[in-house]
Amino acid sequence: MITLYGEGRGFRVAWLLEELGIPYRLRQVDLLDGIENDHEFLAVNPAGFIPAIVDGETIMVESIAIMEYLLARYGEGSLVPATDDPAFAAYLQFLHMGEAGLAGPVNAIVATIILAPESEQTNWTTGWALDIFKSRLGLVSRQLAQAPYIAGERFTAADISVTYALQFAERTIGFAFGTVELDYIARTTARAAYRRAMDNCPATKAWVAGLAGTK
Ligand SMILES: N[C@@H](CCC(=O)N[C@@H](CS)C(=O)NCC(=O)O)C(=O)O
């Protein structure tokens, strides 16, 4: 059985595994509680970040790469447009942009908020990271103004990537989205597989519930 190490961006992987109906085991990894002592996890990913998966002899990190691996190995064509489908290019582009252009830049801001000294909470780099996020979000919004899903008419794995990134920005830096993005998040998260993933990811579920309680 596949073992998924860590939530955070591991939620993307859990959601995809639920969509594909692949059994998995979630092994919690607490980054804030002495990761240097979690020898079992460090044997899987010596760099100490999450998520990672173990599938038999295969060990992988990077949430988008893990998604591509699972889709190629077990997906049987589901959640990925065929290569001759006009939606294929948009699918690939937004699958990667969800991390490279959206969640990644937000990470720099979040790390600053959580870890940086008081005097460095606001700096040029966090402003730049926010500008990068906003410019890529412009492409997401333009796409969603003309189609219900990020690659067109059908839900694909790219929607998992982008939805996670939008929720990450909403939950960590309080980014306020417009109607187009909020309707999109409501559409993608209404899926049964999303709910099942949330039920299987207790840290994510508790985090989201805690945020709701603060509003
Ligand atoms: N690009 C990576 C980002 C991974 C990442 O930043 N993970 C965070 C938690 S969601 C983490 O482990 N941060 C601690 C670290 O990078 O050392 C991915 O998509 O998997």
PDBQT file of the ligand as one rigid body, heavy atoms in Angstrom, charges set to zero:
ROOT
HETATM    1  N1  LIG A 301       7.374  22.217  -4.015  1.00  0.00    +0.000 N 
HETATM    2  C1  LIG A 301       7.191  21.346  -2.884  1.00  0.00    +0.000 C 
HETATM    3  C2  LIG A 301       7.001  22.217  -1.659  1.00  0.00    +0.000 C 
HETATM    4  C3  LIG A 301       7.090  21.416  -0.403  1.00  0.00    +0.000 C 
HETATM    5  C4  LIG A 301       6.955  22.290   0.815  1.00  0.00    +0.000 C 
HETATM    6  O1  LIG A 301       7.270  23.485   0.822  1.00  0.00    +0.000 OA
HETATM    7  N2  LIG A 301       6.470  21.669   1.881  1.00  0.00    +0.000 N 
HETATM    8  C5  LIG A 301       6.363  22.345   3.134  1.00  0.00    +0.000 C 
HETATM    9  C6  LIG A 301       5.116  21.909   3.886  1.00  0.00    +0.000 C 
HETATM   10  S1  LIG A 301       3.680  21.947   2.894  1.00  0.00    +0.000 SA
HETATM   11  C7  LIG A 301       7.560  21.957   3.976  1.00  0.00    +0.000 C 
HETATM   12  O2  LIG A 301       7.850  20.787   4.120  1.00  0.00    +0.000 OA
HETATM   13  N3  LIG A 301       8.266  22.967   4.486  1.00  0.00    +0.000 N 
HETATM   14  C8  LIG A 301       9.430  22.752   5.271  1.00  0.00    +0.000 C 
HETATM   15  C9  LIG A 301      10.687  22.722   4.447  1.00  0.00    +0.000 C 
HETATM   16  O3  LIG A 301      10.633  22.984   3.243  1.00  0.00    +0.000 OA
HETATM   17  O4  LIG A 301      11.734  22.453   5.027  1.00  0.00    +0.000 OA
HETATM   18  C10 LIG A 301       5.969  20.446  -3.133  1.00  0.00    +0.000 C 
HETATM   19  O5  LIG A 301       5.088  20.830  -3.916  1.00  0.00    +0.000 OA
HETATM   20  O6  LIG A 301       5.896  19.350  -2.560  1.00  0.00    +0.000 OA
ENDROOT
TORSDOF 0
